[in-house]
Structure formats: structure tokens, C-alpha cells
Amino acid sequence: MQQHKVYERARLSRDARFDGKFFVGVRTTGIYCRPVCPAVAPKSKNVAYFPSAAAASEAGLRPCLRCRPECAPGTPAWSGTSTTVRRGLRLIANGALDDGSIEDLAARLGVTSRHLRRLFTKHLGASPLTVAHTQRLHFAKRLIDQTKLPMNHVAIAAGYGSTRRFNDTFRKTYGRSPRELRKSSDEVFDQNTALSVRLPYRKPFDWAGMLGFLTGRATPGVEQVYEGAYLRTVSVAGQPGVVEFRHDERDASIRVLLHGIATTTMFQVVQHVREILDVDAPLADIGDVLSADKQLRVLLRDNPGVRVPGAWDGFELTVRAVLGQQISVKAATTLAGRIVRRYGQPVALPASLAQASDDLTLTHLFPTAAKLARARFNDIGLISSRAETIRRVASAVSRGEIDFEQADDPETFCQQLMTIRGIGAWTAEYVAMRALKFPDAFPAADLGLLKATGCDGRNGAAMLKKRAESWRPWRAYAALLLWNSLSGSGG
């Protein structure tokens, strides 16, 4: 009842802080809206509240064409409460339900299909299939509004097997065909133009902090910060390309440009970018917990939009973390660049970046695990123990013993990673924080964290770990705040 009252006040005042946290179903019209919808507010007796767009859809409601629920920033209702749901959503975004069943998904998560349905209903108000369907339909709607992609490309990008099926599903949901909803009839599409999508976020977003973190750790040849944007080379479905992130503060969104990346993989790539930039971070929930600590409260005041940067590739990040053991960030970055030049795959810039080619230094893909498993690393400046650790990690990944895409339980993943000689708790927790996007990961032995908290004396790691118990389940964000207080030390 208390939550209902909060939602009611937020809806009537059109409070932007709640945009995306819940959706408003209107019984008399059969539509669902964002709490900031500019339409005349319906009477309370005609309103129902839903924790997600998928829940409203499952109740038989259509998305509002005025406030466009697909453009709401995403702070999921389950955030911080269910590791299984978070892992399930990650696998769904990677296409787990495109060809597989809920039973298959549940098996990968180590639970029964019945329990998985129960968890999704509890935290999202909808079944896994409805969640997957709503995500893809919303993605298609954003492509219709934001791009000039032909409708058959939109259908493919959103994961529909045929344009006819896409048109039928769209009409059933919106009451109109995709072509009727496109504002402009101009569908001229240049294959050499970068695909572009906007990812809305809830303010604030510390883009300068995010860019600073990525800049200091940008691997030469693979990553580059250029004219206020972050770019990196990627391999998607075996094809090289470049992803680019730009910040639009006026529109409260991140503009994602995909260069040389096929529309067939667009949904998975964009969903992955959401994780990398931590677009859906529940800042209010994080602040409520961390502000109870006096030191973190001050840091939150100075940096209310803290996000935990993710990683494009878990193996790449693990190599980077091994390189960073007991040396500076700058030194580790230099070593990473040398490894890329020697073992990475050379690539040419996509045509959509041709005009900027003189200023861009993106030249390689990061080396594969198979390549580094047999690398000698001679004359690179890498000590033999680190080189051997990288080879062991690469071999484990090549054999399938370590899989960053299976969304393992974070604690199980860390234990498994630490079975590799040369990988300790610091490395495992750091990888879980950025590659698995585990919000409670915390490398308590990190020298920067120990220094920032004044725990760098005897038994400092144990002291910090004990203190950080009150920061759960957002210890990763506490780590970022503390690192930022030292001008980006750590990682």
C-alpha cells in the first residue's frame, strides 16, 4: 500500500526520478505509460501499476504512442535483489530464448523452469518469454523512430524470423503497422553509414568519470577516446567492426554508433553496450545504502552519477587485470598495447569512419585466447610469471573451462577463476565487477582501496572487508567512488 501511494504521487507530479521504475496501466484505454507521460492524468480508480513494461504487456495493455515506454531509462525492479534474474536477463539479451526454451534457460541457470518463472514473476511481474518479447519489440520501435533502416532490416535487427511475423506482432501490439508509425516516409539507407541508437538514462550520469576511467585503461590499437567519444574495435559474429559511444547531455542519452556491424547482431551488441556503460544503474538505491557511510556519503555528493564501467570481452579484461597486478595502470596499458601489436589481428577501419581515419589509431582486434595460449611474450617487458598466468587463462578459456558468456553465479565464477595459478581474489573480484557486472564484487585487497579508506596497515584487507559488509549489495560502486577519490587508482 505504501508503494502504491509513492507511485500515485510520482504519477500525478510526473516525477522524472521514477521514470522507468514502474509503468502506469490505464484500464479505460488499454494502454500503459511512463509516469512522466504528458497526457491528461487518468483517474486513480482507472490506474494499475506494473514493475516492468513486460508486466504491463502481459496484462494485455499496449504501449503509449505519446510517452513511448520503449524510451524509458531502465532501472529494473529486480536490481540488487536476485542474481538469478540478473543472469537470466543477460542470457535472454544474448538470444537464449531465440532458439531455446525456458527449460533450457533454467538449466543454464541451475534452477527449475518453475522456479525461474516464479522469480521473474516476483521481480518483473512477467514470464521470461514476455520479457524477451517486450525487449525486442521495444528495440524495434526505437529503430523505427531513430533510424532510416528499412523495415526488413528492423525486423532482422530485433530478432524476428520474418518481416511478416514482425508486422503482425507489431500491429497486434500497437494497433498500427510499423510503416504507419514511422514519422518520415524517407527510407533512404546508406550501407556505409554507421547504425545509430540512443540509450536513455536517468540523471545524473558522470560521463566525464566514465570517460576518464576508460581513457586511462584504453589498450593502444584497440581502444581510443576521440573528440569526447569512446571507440573500440570488436569482432561480432566473426566480422570486425567498431563501436562508438557518445554522450548527449541535453537528451539524457548515450548515442551508440555501430560501424561495420551487421543488423543481424544489432540487438545483442546494443544490450551489451548497456552493460558496459552501466546505463541502468539504480542510483537512488545505491545512494540509499552507501550514504550511510560517512566517507562514501561525501564521495556520493561529489559524484552522484557513479557507474561501474563494464567490459566488451571477459577474456580481454582478465588479461588486462593480470597485467595490472602490482604495477601502475599506465604500465599495464603499455604492456597491453605491446601484446596487441604482436598477437592481435590487424583490421581496417569501416567506411563510415573513413573521414576520421587520419586521427584514429584503431588498428587491431585484441588477441584471441587460442592465440595467447601459445604466445611466448618475449621482449615485451612482461615477467615470466605473468606471461605464464596469461597462457594458463587463455588455455582454460580455449578449452571452455572458463566461459564469461554463460553468466555463472559470481561467487562460483570467482572460485573457478582462482583455481588458475596466478589468479588471486583481487583479479577474480575485479573481473566479476566489470565482466560479469556483479554489483557486489569487491577486490578488498586492492592497494588503492586500502589507501583511500586508511586501511593500508597490517590486516588492512580484512578490516576493509569487514567495513564493506554494510555496503552490500553495491560494493562495486563503493570501489569506484573510492578509486575516483584517488584520481582513478586501481584496476
C-alpha positions as CSV (number, residue, x, y, z in Angstrom):
1,M,0.0,0.0,0.0
2,Q,2.8,2.4,0.9
3,Q,4.5,1.7,-2.5
4,H,1.1,2.4,-4.2
5,K,1.0,5.8,-2.6
6,V,4.5,6.6,-3.7
7,Y,3.7,5.6,-7.3
8,E,0.5,7.6,-7.2
9,R,2.3,10.8,-6.1
10,A,5.0,10.2,-8.7
11,R,2.5,9.8,-11.4
12,L,0.4,12.8,-10.5
13,S,3.5,15.0,-10.3
14,R,5.2,13.4,-13.3
15,D,8.3,12.9,-11.2
16,A,11.2,12.1,-13.6
17,R,13.1,10.3,-10.8
18,F,10.6,7.4,-11.2
19,D,10.7,7.2,-15.0
20,G,11.4,3.6,-15.8
21,K,11.0,2.4,-12.3
22,F,7.3,1.5,-12.9
23,F,4.7,1.8,-15.6
24,V,1.1,3.0,-15.4
25,G,-1.6,0.9,-16.9
26,V,-4.9,2.7,-17.8
27,R,-7.8,0.3,-17.8
28,T,-10.2,2.6,-19.8
29,T,-7.8,3.0,-22.7
30,G,-6.0,-0.3,-22.6
31,I,-2.6,1.3,-22.8
32,Y,0.4,1.6,-20.4
33,C,2.5,4.7,-19.9
34,R,5.6,6.1,-18.2
35,P,4.9,8.0,-15.0
36,V,6.1,11.2,-16.9
37,C,3.5,10.8,-19.7
38,P,2.3,14.3,-20.7
39,A,-1.2,13.2,-21.4
40,V,-4.0,14.2,-19.0
41,A,-3.6,12.1,-15.9
42,P,-6.4,9.4,-15.7
43,K,-8.5,8.9,-12.5
44,S,-6.9,6.8,-9.8
45,K,-9.6,4.2,-10.0
46,N,-8.7,3.5,-13.6
47,V,-5.0,3.0,-12.9
48,A,-2.9,0.0,-12.2
49,Y,0.9,-0.1,-11.6
50,F,3.4,-2.5,-13.0
51,P,7.0,-3.1,-12.1
52,S,8.1,-3.5,-15.8
53,A,6.9,-2.9,-19.3
54,A,6.8,-6.7,-19.8
55,A,4.3,-7.0,-16.9
56,A,2.0,-4.4,-18.4
57,S,2.3,-6.2,-21.8
58,E,1.4,-9.5,-20.2
59,A,-1.7,-7.9,-18.7
60,G,-2.8,-7.2,-22.3
61,L,-2.0,-3.5,-22.4
62,R,-0.5,-1.6,-25.4
63,P,2.5,0.8,-25.2
64,C,1.5,4.5,-25.2
65,L,2.5,6.2,-28.5
66,R,2.8,9.6,-26.8
67,C,5.2,8.9,-24.0
68,R,6.9,5.9,-25.7
69,P,7.7,3.4,-22.9
70,E,10.5,2.0,-25.0
71,C,12.4,5.2,-24.4
72,A,12.2,5.0,-20.6
73,P,15.5,4.7,-18.8
74,G,15.9,1.3,-17.3
75,T,16.2,0.7,-13.6
76,P,14.9,-2.8,-13.3
77,A,12.7,-3.7,-10.4
78,W,14.9,-6.7,-9.6
79,S,18.1,-4.8,-9.4
80,G,20.2,-5.8,-6.5
81,T,17.8,-8.5,-5.3
82,S,18.1,-11.5,-7.5
83,T,21.3,-12.8,-9.0
84,T,19.4,-15.5,-10.9
85,V,17.1,-12.9,-12.6
86,R,20.1,-10.7,-13.5
87,R,21.9,-13.7,-15.0
88,G,18.7,-14.8,-16.8
89,L,18.2,-11.4,-18.4
90,R,21.8,-11.4,-19.5
91,L,21.3,-14.7,-21.3
92,I,18.0,-13.6,-22.8
93,A,19.7,-10.4,-24.2
94,N,22.2,-12.7,-25.8
95,G,19.5,-14.7,-27.5
96,A,18.9,-17.6,-25.1
97,L,15.2,-17.8,-25.9
98,D,15.5,-17.1,-29.7
99,D,16.1,-20.8,-30.4
100,G,15.9,-22.3,-26.9
101,S,13.2,-22.9,-24.4
102,I,12.6,-21.7,-20.9
103,E,13.6,-25.2,-19.7
104,D,17.0,-24.8,-21.5
105,L,17.4,-21.3,-19.9
106,A,16.6,-22.6,-16.5
107,A,19.1,-25.4,-16.8
108,R,21.8,-23.0,-17.7
109,L,21.0,-21.0,-14.6
110,G,20.9,-24.1,-12.4
111,V,17.2,-23.8,-11.4
112,T,14.0,-25.5,-12.4
113,S,11.8,-23.8,-15.1
114,R,9.0,-23.5,-12.5
115,H,11.3,-21.6,-10.1
116,L,12.6,-19.4,-12.9
117,R,9.1,-18.4,-13.9
118,R,8.3,-17.7,-10.2
119,L,11.4,-15.5,-9.8
120,F,10.6,-13.5,-13.0
121,T,7.0,-13.0,-11.9
122,K,8.1,-11.9,-8.5
123,H,10.7,-9.4,-9.6
124,L,9.5,-8.3,-13.1
125,G,5.8,-9.3,-13.0
126,A,6.1,-11.2,-16.2
127,S,7.4,-14.5,-17.6
128,P,10.8,-14.8,-19.3
129,L,9.2,-15.2,-22.7
130,T,7.2,-12.0,-22.3
131,V,10.3,-10.2,-21.1
132,A,12.2,-11.3,-24.2
133,H,9.3,-10.4,-26.5
134,T,8.9,-6.9,-24.9
135,Q,12.6,-6.1,-25.1
136,R,12.8,-6.9,-28.8
137,L,9.6,-5.1,-29.6
138,H,10.7,-2.0,-27.8
139,F,14.0,-2.2,-29.6
140,A,12.3,-2.4,-32.9
141,K,10.2,0.6,-32.0
142,R,13.3,2.6,-31.2
143,L,14.9,1.7,-34.5
144,I,11.8,2.8,-36.4
145,D,11.8,6.2,-34.6
146,Q,15.6,6.8,-34.6
147,T,16.9,5.3,-37.8
148,K,16.3,5.0,-41.5
149,L,16.7,1.3,-41.6
150,P,14.3,-0.4,-44.0
151,M,11.6,-2.4,-42.2
152,N,13.0,-5.8,-43.2
153,H,16.3,-4.7,-41.6
154,V,14.4,-3.6,-38.5
155,A,12.7,-6.9,-38.2
156,I,16.1,-8.8,-38.5
157,A,17.8,-6.5,-36.0
158,A,15.1,-7.0,-33.5
159,G,15.3,-10.8,-33.8
160,Y,12.2,-11.6,-35.8
161,G,12.4,-14.5,-38.2
162,S,10.4,-12.8,-40.9
163,T,9.1,-9.4,-41.8
164,R,5.5,-10.7,-42.0
165,R,5.8,-12.0,-38.4
166,F,7.2,-8.7,-37.3
167,N,4.4,-6.8,-39.0
168,D,1.7,-9.0,-37.5
169,T,3.2,-8.8,-34.0
170,F,3.7,-5.0,-34.2
171,R,0.2,-4.4,-35.4
172,K,-1.3,-6.5,-32.6
173,T,0.7,-4.6,-30.0
174,Y,0.5,-1.0,-31.3
175,G,-2.7,-1.2,-33.4
176,R,-0.7,0.2,-36.4
177,S,1.8,-1.2,-38.8
178,P,5.5,-0.3,-38.5
179,R,5.3,1.9,-41.6
180,E,2.4,3.9,-40.2
181,L,4.4,4.7,-37.1
182,R,7.5,5.9,-38.9
183,K,7.3,9.7,-38.8
184,S,9.0,10.1,-42.2
185,S,8.4,8.1,-45.3
186,D,12.0,8.7,-46.3
187,E,13.7,5.4,-46.0
188,V,17.0,6.1,-47.9
189,F,19.5,4.0,-46.2
190,D,23.3,4.1,-46.9
191,Q,25.1,0.8,-46.1
192,N,28.2,2.8,-45.5
193,T,26.6,4.9,-42.7
194,A,27.0,3.8,-39.1
195,L,24.0,2.4,-37.4
196,S,22.9,4.6,-34.5
197,V,20.8,4.1,-31.4
198,R,20.2,6.2,-28.4
199,L,20.2,4.7,-24.9
200,P,18.3,6.9,-22.4
201,Y,19.5,7.1,-18.8
202,R,18.2,8.5,-15.6
203,K,20.2,11.6,-14.5
204,P,22.8,12.1,-13.3
205,F,25.4,10.3,-15.4
206,D,29.1,11.0,-14.7
207,W,30.2,10.8,-18.3
208,A,33.5,12.6,-17.5
209,G,34.2,10.0,-14.9
210,M,33.3,7.1,-17.1
211,L,35.4,8.5,-20.0
212,G,38.3,9.2,-17.7
213,F,38.3,5.6,-16.4
214,L,38.2,4.2,-19.9
215,T,40.8,6.6,-21.2
216,G,43.4,5.6,-18.6
217,R,42.9,1.9,-19.4
218,A,42.4,2.2,-23.2
219,T,44.5,-0.5,-24.9
220,P,46.5,1.1,-27.7
221,G,45.3,-0.1,-31.1
222,V,42.1,-1.5,-29.7
223,E,40.5,1.4,-27.8
224,Q,40.7,5.2,-28.2
225,V,39.0,8.2,-26.8
226,Y,38.5,10.7,-29.6
227,E,36.7,14.1,-29.6
228,G,34.8,13.2,-26.4
229,A,33.8,9.8,-27.6
230,Y,35.0,6.3,-26.8
231,L,35.7,3.9,-29.7
232,R,37.0,0.3,-29.8
233,T,37.5,-2.5,-32.3
234,V,35.3,-5.5,-31.9
235,S,34.6,-8.8,-33.5
236,V,30.9,-9.7,-33.9
237,A,29.8,-12.9,-35.4
238,G,33.3,-13.3,-36.8
239,Q,33.3,-9.9,-38.5
240,P,35.4,-6.9,-37.4
241,G,33.8,-3.6,-36.6
242,V,34.0,-0.6,-34.3
243,V,31.6,0.5,-31.6
244,E,31.4,4.2,-30.6
245,F,29.8,5.8,-27.6
246,R,28.9,9.5,-27.4
247,H,27.2,11.4,-24.6
248,D,24.2,13.7,-25.3
249,E,23.6,15.5,-22.0
250,R,20.7,17.6,-23.4
251,D,18.9,14.4,-24.4
252,A,20.0,12.5,-21.3
253,S,21.2,9.6,-23.5
254,I,24.2,7.8,-24.8
255,R,24.4,7.6,-28.6
256,V,25.7,4.3,-29.8
257,L,27.2,4.1,-33.3
258,L,27.9,0.8,-34.8
259,H,30.5,0.9,-37.6
260,G,30.7,-2.2,-39.9
261,I,28.4,-4.2,-37.7
262,A,25.6,-6.2,-39.3
263,T,21.9,-5.5,-38.4
264,T,21.5,-9.2,-37.5
265,T,23.7,-8.7,-34.4
266,M,22.5,-5.2,-33.5
267,F,20.2,-6.1,-30.6
268,Q,22.9,-8.2,-28.8
269,V,25.5,-5.5,-29.3
270,V,23.3,-2.7,-28.0
271,Q,22.3,-4.7,-25.0
272,H,25.9,-5.4,-24.3
273,V,26.7,-1.7,-24.5
274,R,24.0,-1.0,-21.9
275,E,26.1,-3.2,-19.5
276,I,29.4,-1.7,-20.4
277,L,28.2,1.8,-19.7
278,D,26.0,0.7,-16.8
279,V,23.1,2.7,-18.2
280,D,20.6,1.1,-15.9
281,A,22.4,1.6,-12.6
282,P,19.7,2.2,-9.9
283,L,21.4,5.3,-8.5
284,A,18.8,6.0,-5.8
285,D,19.0,2.5,-4.4
286,I,22.8,2.7,-4.4
287,G,22.8,6.1,-2.7
288,D,20.4,5.0,0.0
289,V,22.9,2.2,1.1
290,L,26.2,3.8,0.5
291,S,25.4,7.2,2.0
292,A,25.1,5.5,5.4
293,D,28.9,5.5,5.4
294,K,30.3,9.0,6.2
295,Q,33.2,8.8,3.8
296,L,31.1,7.4,0.9
297,R,28.3,10.0,1.6
298,V,30.8,12.8,0.9
299,L,32.1,11.0,-2.3
300,L,28.5,10.4,-3.5
301,R,27.7,14.1,-3.0
302,D,30.6,14.9,-5.4
303,N,29.9,12.1,-7.8
304,P,26.1,11.2,-7.7
305,G,26.2,9.7,-11.1
306,V,28.8,7.0,-10.4
307,R,28.7,4.0,-12.8
308,V,30.7,0.8,-12.9
309,P,32.3,0.5,-16.4
310,G,31.9,-2.9,-17.9
311,A,34.0,-4.7,-20.4
312,W,33.5,-5.7,-24.0
313,D,35.2,-9.1,-23.6
314,G,35.8,-11.0,-20.4
315,F,39.0,-12.7,-21.6
316,E,40.4,-9.4,-22.7
317,L,39.6,-7.9,-19.3
318,T,41.2,-10.8,-17.4
319,V,44.4,-10.4,-19.4
320,R,44.3,-6.7,-18.6
321,A,43.8,-7.4,-14.9
322,V,46.7,-9.9,-14.8
323,L,48.9,-7.3,-16.5
324,G,47.9,-4.8,-13.8
325,Q,48.9,-7.0,-10.9
326,Q,51.3,-4.9,-8.7
327,I,52.1,-2.3,-11.3
328,S,50.6,1.0,-12.3
329,V,47.6,1.4,-14.6
330,K,49.8,3.2,-17.1
331,A,52.4,0.5,-17.2
332,A,49.8,-2.2,-17.6
333,T,48.3,-0.3,-20.5
334,T,51.7,-0.1,-22.2
335,L,52.2,-3.8,-21.9
336,A,48.7,-4.5,-23.3
337,G,49.5,-2.4,-26.3
338,R,52.6,-4.4,-27.0
339,I,50.7,-7.6,-26.8
340,V,48.1,-6.3,-29.2
341,R,50.7,-5.2,-31.7
342,R,52.4,-8.6,-31.7
343,Y,49.5,-11.0,-31.4
344,G,46.3,-9.1,-32.4
345,Q,44.6,-9.3,-35.7
346,P,45.2,-6.2,-37.9
347,V,41.9,-4.6,-39.1
348,A,40.9,-1.8,-41.5
349,L,38.6,1.0,-40.4
350,P,35.0,0.7,-41.6
351,A,33.9,3.0,-44.4
352,S,31.8,5.1,-42.0
353,L,35.0,6.1,-40.2
354,A,37.0,6.9,-43.3
355,Q,36.9,10.7,-42.8
356,A,38.4,10.4,-39.3
357,S,41.0,7.8,-40.3
358,D,43.9,10.1,-40.0
359,D,43.2,10.8,-36.4
360,L,42.1,7.3,-35.3
361,T,44.6,4.8,-34.1
362,L,42.4,1.7,-34.1
363,T,44.4,-0.9,-35.8
364,H,43.9,-4.3,-34.3
365,L,41.4,-6.7,-32.6
366,F,42.5,-7.9,-29.2
367,P,44.2,-11.3,-29.5
368,T,42.1,-14.4,-29.1
369,A,42.5,-16.9,-26.3
370,A,43.8,-19.5,-28.7
371,K,46.5,-17.1,-29.9
372,L,47.7,-16.2,-26.4
373,A,47.6,-19.7,-25.2
374,R,50.7,-20.4,-27.2
375,A,52.3,-16.9,-27.1
376,R,55.9,-16.6,-25.9
377,F,55.6,-12.9,-24.8
378,N,59.4,-12.5,-25.3
379,D,60.9,-9.0,-25.5
380,I,57.6,-7.4,-24.3
381,G,58.7,-6.5,-20.8
382,L,56.4,-9.0,-19.2
383,I,57.8,-11.0,-16.3
384,S,57.7,-14.8,-16.8
385,S,55.2,-15.5,-14.0
386,R,52.7,-13.0,-15.6
387,A,53.2,-14.5,-19.0
388,E,52.6,-18.0,-17.7
389,T,49.4,-16.9,-15.9
390,I,48.1,-15.3,-19.1
391,R,48.8,-18.5,-21.0
392,R,47.0,-20.6,-18.3
393,V,44.0,-18.3,-18.5
394,A,44.0,-18.4,-22.3
395,S,44.2,-22.2,-22.3
396,A,41.3,-22.5,-19.8
397,V,39.2,-20.2,-22.0
398,S,40.1,-22.1,-25.2
399,R,39.1,-25.4,-23.6
400,G,35.8,-24.0,-22.4
401,E,36.7,-24.3,-18.7
402,I,36.2,-20.6,-18.2
403,D,33.2,-19.0,-20.1
404,F,32.4,-15.4,-19.5
405,E,29.2,-15.6,-21.6
406,Q,27.4,-18.3,-19.5
407,A,26.6,-15.8,-16.7
408,D,27.8,-18.1,-14.0
409,D,26.9,-17.3,-10.4
410,P,29.6,-14.7,-9.5
411,E,30.9,-16.5,-6.4
412,T,31.2,-19.8,-8.3
413,F,32.9,-18.0,-11.2
414,C,35.4,-16.3,-8.8
415,Q,36.2,-19.7,-7.2
416,Q,36.7,-21.3,-10.6
417,L,38.9,-18.5,-11.9
418,M,41.1,-18.6,-8.8
419,T,41.9,-22.3,-9.5
420,I,44.2,-21.0,-12.2
421,R,47.7,-20.4,-10.7
422,G,48.5,-16.7,-10.7
423,I,44.9,-15.6,-10.3
424,G,44.0,-14.4,-6.8
425,A,41.0,-12.8,-5.1
426,W,41.8,-9.3,-6.4
427,T,41.8,-10.4,-10.0
428,A,38.8,-12.6,-9.7
429,E,36.7,-9.9,-8.0
430,Y,37.8,-7.2,-10.4
431,V,36.8,-9.4,-13.4
432,A,33.4,-10.2,-11.7
433,M,32.9,-6.5,-11.2
434,R,33.4,-5.5,-14.8
435,A,33.0,-8.5,-17.0
436,L,30.1,-10.2,-15.1
437,K,28.7,-6.8,-14.0
438,F,28.3,-8.2,-10.4
439,P,27.3,-5.1,-8.4
440,D,28.6,-6.6,-5.1
441,A,32.0,-7.6,-6.3
442,F,34.7,-6.0,-4.2
443,P,38.5,-6.5,-4.5
444,A,39.2,-5.8,-0.8
445,A,43.0,-6.3,-1.2
446,D,43.3,-3.5,-3.8
447,L,46.1,-1.1,-2.8
448,G,44.1,1.9,-4.0
449,L,41.0,0.9,-1.9
450,L,43.2,0.3,1.1
451,K,44.8,3.7,0.8
452,A,41.6,5.5,0.2
453,T,40.0,4.1,3.3
454,G,43.0,4.3,5.6
455,C,43.1,0.5,5.9
456,D,46.6,0.1,4.4
457,G,48.2,-1.1,7.6
458,R,48.5,-4.6,9.0
459,N,45.4,-6.7,8.3
460,G,44.1,-3.9,6.2
461,A,42.2,-6.1,3.7
462,A,40.4,-7.9,6.5
463,M,39.5,-4.6,8.1
464,L,38.2,-3.2,4.8
465,K,36.2,-6.3,4.0
466,K,34.5,-6.1,7.4
467,R,33.7,-2.4,7.0
468,A,32.3,-3.0,3.5
469,E,29.7,-5.5,4.7
470,S,27.4,-2.6,5.3
471,W,27.8,-1.5,1.6
472,R,26.2,-4.7,0.2
473,P,24.8,-5.3,-2.4
474,W,26.5,-2.3,-4.0
475,R,30.2,-2.7,-3.0
476,A,31.4,-2.4,-6.6
477,Y,30.0,1.2,-6.7
478,A,31.8,1.9,-3.4
479,A,35.0,0.7,-5.0
480,L,34.5,3.1,-8.0
481,L,33.9,6.0,-5.7
482,L,37.0,5.2,-3.7
483,W,39.1,4.8,-6.8
484,N,37.8,8.1,-8.2
485,S,38.8,9.8,-4.9
486,L,42.4,8.8,-5.8
487,S,42.2,10.0,-9.4
488,G,41.4,6.6,-10.8
489,S,43.8,4.4,-8.9
490,G,43.1,0.7,-9.1
491,G,42.2,-1.7,-11.9
